[in-house]
């Protein structure tokens, strides 16, 4: 078998042919088995949606192909719900700390997400109902929304997929009704084989009406159809087209033949067909039927070869259908009625004998069309759900989700007592942290104002009772002056206090009261420097009040207010002391003689 393709047989000594059920693949130079699906596909070409959206915005068909069923939405919802509950459950085993770690922040924000059950938690008797947001309530609130969203998506899919019911009505027809059906029809018949259009004997006539009856008539093909043939990878395809055709007869049949050629025997392993019909004016709707025919009614689905004088008959029925819901669209629905196989070869020996017999060197194929013009099928689609039904279903889903998780919440809080007041724990930690942050800002303000270096900013637990000295701007802004009060008050008083513009000032104050002495020295630049060379029996300025702070991070607002009140009282006392000292300095200045007077004396 040198020179023959793989999986082929010899006949007449030197000619090659493919085995039973195989046809030649030219590119691979091998005989292959045809494994096309024998399923028949049919589509009416008309679809309806309960909710009308432009195709450019959303395509429901693409959603249907992607999801396939409601189970996808329900499974995704279940996965998300379990993941969220597991995350929140594991989160409760983390430590809250002082409210600064990331776990506390996550758990705090989960409690803020309590939007569904904020006022419906466990409360003791005879207590006011307050809006409590707990971590458990936030967990169940988000869980309820996840479940509701998943069920809502499944409801939308159900409305999209099972949105309408189709009502059929069979109506007897007459000639005027049938005259309104004007469709463009096309028949494509492919003989799966190693043949080409060169093996074809083109038909010239067709038969209208039933053969053997009075109404039968032989007519030219050109009066009804356009006949053409073109080669494909699976074999020659016969195309019959009828543009704006009006089928006046109930039956129509046409036959063609493929014959043997040198090195190209007439044989086939199956047939493919595709019949379409569309309205001549409104071509956006197409009805079709397509499929594959391999071995007729052979139940074992074994590969066969079609060859011989017996005719292979493909019978199609054409149903006129009127779509009321699509603006009275008139469309012919093609359906495959029956396939009657002709000469079939099952064994290699049978094929070899047929190839060597000149009388079997052909394939006869007949297309038989039955136009069921006695009745018209009227189709009308009706929505099974209206707006009220949709809103009722939506409200039912919402109530179901809320009731489920509210029941779980009540059970958890009734069984576990610590969950009844768990919101107070988070709020106390957060308030304590906020109070600490506010107190740190106050301490920084105090340090900036009074230069309290004894207050350690970095160590919050070590707080000194007060500041040793308060720095005050100098009279001319060149240096500090020791004193008391705030810097703003001292700046306001600096223009009137201690305005000494003399070159020298010497004062000696002595008194018997508790042996107090004070020495003041003035300089040329007017900067006052105070030297406390005197031992004082009692403090002229008492020390500032101590800061009373609780140990740890528990700082209450009342402590801060009490410390501020003490600081305010202390500042008032300092102001009084400062005014008294100012008066004393003025008196000393008035009593001090001028330099001219000293020289005269």
MARKOLRO-954515 format. One line per 4 residues: their letters; for each residue x, y, z of C-alpha. Coordinates in nm, 3 decimals. Each point is the difference from the previous one (the first is absolute). Layout:
# residues N
A	X,Y,Z  ...;
//
This chain:
# residues 601
XXXX	0.000,0.000,0.000  0.285,0.232,-0.083  -0.123,0.350,-0.080  -0.343,-0.049,0.164;
XXXX	-0.106,0.206,0.303  0.007,-0.158,0.342  -0.308,-0.204,0.099  -0.100,-0.057,-0.363;
XXXX	-0.075,-0.305,-0.215  0.075,-0.102,-0.360  -0.256,-0.073,-0.268  0.037,-0.089,-0.368;
XXXX	0.363,-0.082,0.066  0.147,0.352,0.024  -0.266,0.245,0.124  -0.025,0.116,0.358;
XXXX	-0.302,0.074,0.214  -0.055,0.068,0.371  -0.125,-0.274,0.227  -0.362,-0.021,0.123;
XXXX	-0.098,0.306,0.204  0.312,0.197,-0.099  0.067,0.283,-0.240  0.319,0.157,-0.134;
XXXX	0.174,0.280,0.185  0.205,0.159,-0.278  0.234,0.198,0.225  0.096,-0.309,0.204;
XXXX	-0.028,-0.240,-0.298  -0.188,-0.238,0.223  -0.349,-0.146,0.021  -0.164,0.115,0.324;
XXXX	-0.321,-0.096,0.180  -0.279,0.254,0.002  -0.104,0.060,0.363  -0.246,0.286,-0.043;
XXXX	-0.280,0.030,0.256  -0.334,-0.134,-0.110  -0.201,0.240,0.220  -0.265,0.207,-0.174;
XXXX	-0.010,0.370,0.095  -0.307,0.216,-0.047  -0.071,0.363,0.077  -0.313,0.202,-0.062;
XXXX	0.196,0.324,-0.037  -0.233,0.198,0.228  0.076,0.076,0.365  -0.170,0.218,0.259;
XXXX	0.115,0.169,0.315  -0.217,0.098,0.292  0.229,0.299,0.052  0.097,0.182,-0.318;
XXXX	0.355,0.132,-0.021  0.190,0.103,-0.313  0.246,-0.264,-0.114  0.280,0.255,0.017;
XXXX	-0.048,0.037,0.376  -0.039,-0.361,0.112  -0.036,-0.332,-0.175  -0.209,-0.250,0.191;
XXXX	0.101,-0.279,-0.235  0.364,0.042,0.099  -0.100,-0.013,0.367  -0.193,-0.320,-0.058;
XXXX	0.293,-0.161,-0.181  0.240,0.101,0.275  -0.208,-0.107,0.299  -0.203,-0.288,-0.144;
XXXX	-0.217,-0.028,0.313  -0.095,0.156,0.331  0.234,-0.240,0.179  0.298,0.219,-0.094;
XXXX	-0.144,0.298,0.189  -0.100,-0.209,0.299  0.339,-0.173,0.023  0.188,0.330,-0.025;
XXXX	-0.225,0.148,0.270  0.062,-0.295,0.231  0.377,0.025,-0.045  0.004,0.374,0.074;
XXXX	-0.228,-0.039,0.301  0.204,-0.278,0.159  0.325,0.187,-0.068  -0.131,0.314,0.171;
XXXX	-0.131,-0.185,0.305  0.324,-0.198,0.034  0.207,0.320,-0.025  -0.205,0.172,0.271;
XXXX	0.012,-0.311,0.220  0.380,-0.020,-0.017  0.028,0.373,0.053  -0.162,-0.027,0.342;
XXXX	0.299,-0.202,0.125  0.236,0.295,-0.057  0.101,0.234,0.284  -0.146,0.350,0.021;
XXXX	0.301,0.146,0.182  -0.009,0.375,0.065  -0.199,0.071,-0.315  0.299,0.081,-0.219;
XXXX	0.057,-0.330,-0.183  -0.153,-0.091,-0.334  -0.221,-0.274,0.146  -0.180,0.245,0.223;
XXXX	-0.057,0.235,-0.295  -0.146,-0.281,-0.212  -0.229,-0.117,0.277  -0.104,0.359,0.074;
XXXX	-0.098,0.061,-0.363  -0.189,-0.329,-0.011  -0.205,0.126,0.293  -0.061,0.325,-0.192;
XXXX	-0.146,-0.210,-0.284  -0.288,-0.099,0.227  -0.268,0.166,-0.214  -0.275,-0.260,0.026;
XXXX	-0.014,-0.093,0.368  0.139,0.311,0.174  -0.308,0.052,0.224  -0.110,-0.361,0.025;
XXXX	0.260,-0.150,0.233  -0.050,-0.159,0.341  -0.102,0.257,0.263  -0.083,-0.048,0.366;
XXXX	-0.347,0.078,0.128  -0.098,0.358,0.090  0.278,0.153,-0.205  -0.028,0.248,-0.282;
XXXX	0.051,-0.129,-0.352  0.326,0.147,-0.126  0.169,-0.041,-0.335  0.266,-0.256,0.070;
XXXX	0.242,-0.105,-0.272  0.176,-0.323,0.086  0.253,-0.214,-0.179  -0.244,-0.291,-0.016;
XXXX	-0.267,0.228,-0.144  0.241,0.125,-0.267  0.092,-0.357,-0.091  -0.361,-0.106,-0.044;
XXXX	-0.093,0.324,-0.178  0.256,-0.057,-0.276  -0.088,-0.370,-0.010  -0.365,0.086,-0.055;
XXXX	0.089,0.234,-0.284  0.220,-0.263,-0.164  -0.282,-0.253,0.015  -0.257,0.252,-0.123;
XXXX	0.222,0.105,-0.293  0.055,-0.360,-0.106  -0.370,-0.084,0.019  -0.083,0.320,-0.186;
XXXX	0.240,-0.098,-0.281  -0.158,-0.345,-0.017  -0.345,0.163,-0.018  0.111,0.221,-0.288;
XXXX	0.139,-0.300,-0.183  -0.328,-0.182,0.046  -0.191,0.295,-0.140  0.238,0.020,-0.296;
XXXX	0.009,-0.373,-0.073  -0.363,-0.082,0.077  -0.154,0.334,-0.063  -0.291,-0.094,-0.227;
XXXX	-0.223,-0.282,-0.109  -0.069,-0.064,-0.366  -0.359,-0.055,-0.099  -0.068,-0.181,-0.330;
XXXX	-0.316,0.010,-0.199  -0.061,-0.209,-0.313  -0.205,0.187,-0.257  -0.136,-0.129,-0.329;
XXXX	0.136,0.198,-0.291  -0.117,0.122,-0.333  0.175,0.137,-0.306  0.015,0.367,0.113;
XXXX	0.163,-0.099,0.330  0.265,-0.208,-0.170  0.071,0.271,-0.256  0.130,0.221,0.283;
XXXX	0.282,-0.246,0.080  0.296,0.119,-0.205  0.329,-0.138,0.128  0.354,-0.036,-0.124;
XXXX	0.085,-0.370,0.027  0.328,-0.183,-0.045  0.077,-0.375,-0.005  0.361,-0.115,0.045;
XXXX	0.073,-0.374,-0.043  0.357,-0.125,0.037  0.102,-0.352,-0.100  0.285,-0.083,0.238;
XXXX	0.241,-0.178,-0.230  0.315,0.015,-0.210  -0.197,0.122,-0.301  -0.018,0.347,-0.152;
XXXX	-0.251,0.192,-0.206  0.157,-0.165,-0.309  -0.181,-0.322,0.096  -0.337,0.178,-0.011;
XXXX	-0.264,-0.040,-0.267  -0.202,0.319,0.028  -0.381,-0.037,0.004  -0.210,0.206,-0.235;
XXXX	-0.353,-0.062,0.125  -0.190,-0.042,0.323  -0.331,-0.158,0.087  -0.281,0.196,0.162;
XXXX	-0.291,-0.186,0.157  -0.010,-0.364,0.103  0.145,-0.246,-0.245  -0.268,-0.217,-0.161;
XXXX	-0.285,0.237,0.090  -0.199,0.228,-0.230  0.156,0.320,0.127  0.361,-0.096,-0.062;
XXXX	0.198,0.209,-0.247  0.356,0.004,-0.127  0.142,0.353,-0.017  0.332,0.159,-0.073;
XXXX	0.222,0.066,0.300  0.049,0.361,-0.103  -0.371,0.071,0.060  0.034,-0.071,0.372;
XXXX	0.363,-0.031,0.112  0.358,0.096,-0.072  0.214,-0.316,-0.010  0.377,0.018,0.068;
XXXX	0.287,-0.221,0.121  0.325,0.091,0.173  0.280,-0.209,0.150  0.071,-0.008,0.374;
XXXX	0.246,-0.187,0.221  -0.269,-0.260,0.071  -0.112,-0.043,-0.360  -0.228,0.163,-0.260;
XXXX	-0.284,0.217,0.132  -0.324,0.042,-0.195  -0.170,0.336,0.060  -0.362,0.072,-0.090;
XXXX	-0.117,0.360,0.048  -0.343,0.151,-0.031  -0.024,0.379,0.039  -0.340,0.145,0.094;
XXXX	-0.149,-0.334,-0.088  -0.367,-0.086,0.021  -0.059,-0.371,0.037  -0.322,-0.061,-0.185;
XXXX	0.028,-0.380,0.001  -0.011,-0.225,0.303  0.279,-0.230,-0.122  0.327,0.059,-0.178;
XXXX	0.282,-0.243,-0.080  0.331,0.023,-0.183  0.270,-0.267,-0.063  0.368,0.011,-0.097;
XXXX	0.272,-0.259,-0.056  0.370,-0.044,0.057  0.174,-0.242,-0.237  0.338,-0.174,-0.017;
XXXX	0.298,0.177,-0.152  0.348,-0.142,-0.056  0.173,-0.023,0.340  -0.308,0.162,0.162;
XXXX	-0.275,-0.256,0.068  -0.350,0.116,0.093  -0.042,-0.080,0.371  -0.088,0.186,0.318;
XXXX	0.010,-0.070,0.373  -0.275,0.240,0.109  -0.199,0.314,-0.071  -0.007,0.340,0.161;
XXXX	-0.294,0.233,-0.044  -0.093,0.354,0.094  -0.337,0.148,-0.095  -0.076,0.365,0.083;
XXXX	-0.298,0.228,-0.052  -0.034,0.373,0.073  -0.253,0.269,-0.078  0.076,0.177,-0.325;
XXXX	-0.033,0.345,0.158  0.076,-0.059,0.369  0.318,-0.207,-0.030  0.101,0.030,0.367;
XXXX	-0.191,-0.320,0.089  0.116,-0.332,-0.147  -0.153,-0.346,0.042  0.225,-0.293,-0.073;
XXXX	0.057,-0.370,0.042  0.342,-0.163,-0.033  0.164,-0.332,0.074  0.187,-0.307,-0.124;
XXXX	-0.127,-0.325,-0.148  0.241,-0.295,0.012  -0.169,-0.339,-0.025  -0.375,0.038,0.022;
XXXX	-0.170,-0.210,0.267  0.297,-0.225,0.069  -0.001,-0.026,0.378  0.364,-0.097,0.046;
XXXX	0.123,0.323,-0.164  0.263,-0.193,-0.192  0.178,0.173,-0.292  -0.152,-0.060,-0.345;
XXXX	0.053,0.108,-0.359  -0.281,0.125,-0.224  0.033,-0.128,-0.355  -0.239,-0.160,-0.249;
XXXX	-0.313,0.059,-0.205  -0.246,0.029,0.290  -0.089,0.363,0.080  0.080,0.169,0.330;
XXXX	-0.307,0.210,0.087  0.005,0.300,0.234  -0.355,0.105,0.095  -0.067,0.345,0.147;
XXXX	-0.321,0.156,0.124  -0.066,0.374,-0.025  -0.233,0.150,0.259  -0.145,0.350,-0.059;
XXXX	0.007,0.182,0.335  -0.148,0.333,0.096  0.165,0.175,0.298  -0.255,0.239,0.149;
XXXX	0.236,0.129,0.268  0.262,0.094,-0.264  -0.224,0.241,-0.190  -0.169,-0.275,-0.203;
XXXX	0.325,-0.142,-0.132  -0.063,-0.271,-0.260  0.276,-0.257,-0.005  0.026,-0.349,-0.146;
XXXX	0.146,-0.253,0.246  0.194,-0.286,-0.168  0.021,-0.335,0.177  0.160,-0.331,-0.095;
XXXX	-0.275,-0.257,-0.034  0.187,-0.313,-0.103  0.316,-0.135,-0.161  -0.042,-0.306,-0.217;
XXXX	0.344,-0.147,-0.082  0.062,-0.156,-0.341  0.272,-0.249,-0.086  0.223,-0.055,0.304;
XXXX	0.322,-0.202,0.023  0.116,-0.134,0.337  0.291,-0.230,-0.088  0.324,0.060,-0.185;
XXXX	-0.069,-0.291,-0.232  -0.338,0.149,-0.092  0.162,0.334,-0.077  0.272,-0.161,-0.210;
XXXX	-0.259,-0.193,-0.202  -0.210,0.313,-0.051  0.300,0.198,-0.118  0.072,-0.264,-0.265;
XXXX	-0.364,0.001,-0.118  -0.073,0.275,-0.255  -0.373,-0.003,0.078  0.067,0.110,0.362;
XXXX	0.215,0.295,-0.098  -0.236,0.276,0.118  -0.167,0.158,0.305  -0.360,0.112,-0.034;
XXXX	-0.128,0.270,0.239  -0.354,0.136,0.012  -0.123,0.305,0.190  -0.368,-0.028,0.083;
XXXX	-0.179,0.303,0.144  -0.348,-0.018,0.153  -0.167,0.340,0.033  -0.268,-0.026,0.270;
XXXX	-0.219,0.272,-0.138  -0.330,-0.121,0.140  0.060,0.158,0.340  0.184,0.296,0.147;
XXXX	0.151,-0.023,0.346  -0.055,0.327,0.185  0.249,0.063,0.280  -0.042,0.258,0.272;
XXXX	0.224,0.048,0.300  -0.139,0.114,0.332  0.196,0.114,0.302  -0.045,-0.230,0.294;
XXXX	0.110,0.267,0.248  -0.104,0.361,0.024  0.144,0.289,0.196  -0.210,-0.080,0.306;
XXXX	0.111,-0.363,0.003  0.363,0.100,-0.036  -0.019,0.246,0.291  -0.179,-0.260,0.210;
XXXX	0.276,-0.254,-0.067  0.263,0.262,0.076  -0.162,0.093,0.329  -0.032,-0.364,0.093;
XXXX	0.370,-0.061,-0.057  0.091,0.302,0.213  -0.224,-0.112,0.286  0.140,-0.353,-0.014;
XXXX	0.361,0.116,0.023  -0.072,0.245,0.283  -0.198,-0.254,0.202  0.267,-0.269,-0.037;
XXXX	0.285,0.210,0.134  -0.210,0.183,0.258  -0.097,-0.336,0.145  0.365,-0.104,0.010;
XXXX	0.087,0.328,0.170  -0.266,-0.040,0.268  0.105,-0.359,0.067  0.366,0.094,0.033;
XXXX	-0.069,0.289,0.238  -0.241,-0.202,0.210  0.240,-0.295,0.038  0.322,0.200,0.047;
XXXX	-0.042,0.282,0.252  0.328,0.173,-0.083  -0.135,0.075,-0.347  -0.281,0.214,0.142;
XXXX	0.235,0.287,0.085  0.293,-0.067,-0.228  -0.037,0.341,-0.163  0.100,0.172,0.327;
XXXX	0.339,-0.175,-0.002  0.095,0.135,-0.340  -0.133,0.346,0.081  0.190,0.021,0.330;
XXXX	0.327,-0.099,-0.166  -0.053,0.247,-0.280  -0.103,0.285,0.235  0.301,-0.070,0.220;
XXXX	0.228,0.016,-0.302  -0.161,0.322,-0.123  0.032,0.155,0.347  0.366,-0.098,0.012;
XXXX	0.061,0.159,-0.339  -0.176,0.319,0.109  0.198,0.009,0.325  0.324,-0.041,-0.194;
XXXX	-0.095,0.306,-0.202  -0.062,0.195,0.322  0.337,-0.106,0.143  0.175,0.112,-0.315;
XXXX	-0.179,0.334,0.021  0.106,0.041,0.364  0.361,-0.086,-0.086  0.003,0.247,-0.287;
XXXX	-0.155,0.276,0.213  0.191,-0.037,0.327  0.306,-0.191,-0.115  -0.075,-0.282,0.241;
XXXX	0.293,-0.224,-0.070  -0.095,-0.227,0.286  -0.295,-0.128,-0.204  0.127,-0.294,-0.197;
XXXX	-0.186,-0.020,-0.332  0.120,-0.345,-0.090  -0.084,-0.163,0.332  -0.372,0.043,0.069;
XXXX	0.014,-0.178,0.334  0.255,0.235,0.163  -0.166,0.333,0.078  0.161,0.258,0.232;
XXXX	-0.227,0.195,0.232  0.088,0.338,-0.151  0.248,0.230,-0.179  0.289,0.157,0.182;
XXXX	0.017,0.334,-0.192  -0.201,0.177,-0.268  0.186,0.189,-0.270  -0.115,0.351,-0.084;
XXXX	0.110,0.213,-0.293  0.227,0.293,0.089  -0.106,0.359,-0.016  0.175,0.065,-0.333;
XXXX	-0.027,-0.359,-0.129  0.376,-0.067,0.047  -0.024,-0.254,0.279  -0.221,-0.177,0.248;
XXXX	-0.116,0.134,0.333  -0.095,-0.229,0.280  -0.357,0.042,0.114  -0.341,-0.160,-0.011;
XXXX	-0.310,-0.010,-0.219  -0.050,-0.091,-0.362  0.220,0.132,-0.281  -0.293,0.182,-0.169;
XXXX	-0.089,0.189,0.321  0.364,0.084,0.061  0.040,0.137,-0.353  -0.301,0.226,0.061;
XXXX	0.152,0.128,0.323  0.357,0.036,-0.127  -0.063,0.351,-0.139  -0.094,0.139,0.341;
XXXX	0.185,-0.224,0.242  0.358,0.068,0.109  0.062,0.289,-0.245  0.324,0.108,0.138;
XXXX	0.221,0.200,-0.230  0.264,0.108,0.243  0.362,-0.096,-0.030  0.028,-0.146,0.350;
XXXX	-0.231,-0.107,0.272  0.095,-0.109,0.345  -0.246,-0.080,0.264  0.031,-0.146,0.345;
XXXX	-0.307,-0.108,0.175  0.018,-0.099,0.356  -0.260,-0.061,0.252  -0.048,-0.155,0.328;
XXXX	-0.287,-0.212,-0.114  0.147,-0.345,-0.020  0.343,0.149,-0.100  -0.075,0.040,-0.368;
XXXX	0.263,0.175,-0.221  0.006,0.046,-0.375  0.273,0.134,-0.230  -0.079,0.128,-0.352;
XXXX	0.264,0.091,-0.259  -0.079,0.191,-0.322  0.207,-0.002,-0.319  0.033,0.244,-0.292;
XXXX	-0.204,-0.205,-0.242  -0.301,0.010,0.225  -0.016,-0.374,0.054  -0.102,-0.086,0.350;
XXXX	0.177,-0.282,0.174  -0.123,-0.116,0.333  0.248,-0.136,0.249  -0.157,-0.171,0.293;
XXXX	0.286,0.029,0.239  -0.240,0.031,0.284  -0.117,-0.292,0.210  -0.376,0.040,0.021;
XXXX	-0.193,-0.107,0.303  -0.303,-0.082,-0.217  -0.044,-0.041,-0.378  -0.103,0.317,-0.178;
XXXX	-0.149,-0.215,-0.278  -0.137,-0.338,0.112  0.067,-0.308,-0.214  -0.256,-0.093,-0.265;
XXXX	-0.272,-0.247,0.093  0.085,-0.365,-0.060  -0.152,-0.184,-0.298  -0.222,-0.272,0.133;
XXXX	0.002,-0.285,-0.250  -0.108,-0.359,0.038  0.247,-0.276,-0.067  -0.022,-0.185,-0.329;
XXXX	-0.201,0.114,-0.299  -0.330,0.062,0.187  -0.039,0.382,-0.021  -0.341,0.145,0.055;
XXXX	-0.128,0.332,-0.132  -0.075,0.118,0.352  0.374,-0.031,0.090  0.095,0.220,-0.292;
XXXX	-0.259,0.261,0.095  0.113,0.001,0.364  0.368,0.050,-0.102  -0.094,0.284,-0.234;
XXXX	-0.196,0.170,0.281  0.303,-0.019,0.230  0.225,0.143,-0.269  -0.247,0.284,-0.054;
XXXX	-0.011,0.082,0.373  0.377,-0.012,0.013  0.026,0.245,-0.292  -0.240,0.242,0.176;
XXXX	0.216,-0.013,0.312  0.315,0.058,-0.206  -0.156,0.303,-0.161  -0.078,0.148,0.339;
XXXX	0.359,-0.065,0.116  0.133,0.152,-0.317  -0.210,0.316,0.041  0.119,0.035,0.360;
XXXX	0.363,-0.038,-0.109  -0.055,0.258,-0.274  -0.135,0.249,0.251  0.296,-0.062,0.228;
XXXX	0.246,0.059,-0.284  -0.174,0.325,-0.092  0.025,0.119,0.359  0.368,-0.085,0.007;
XXXX	0.057,0.185,-0.324  -0.172,0.309,0.133  0.211,-0.004,0.320  0.332,-0.049,-0.182;
XXXX	0.185,0.340,-0.042  0.113,0.106,-0.345  0.377,0.011,-0.091  0.002,0.384,-0.003;
XXXX	-0.131,0.015,0.349  0.267,-0.239,0.119  0.270,0.215,-0.152  -0.135,0.309,0.167;
X	0.000,-0.172,0.329;
//
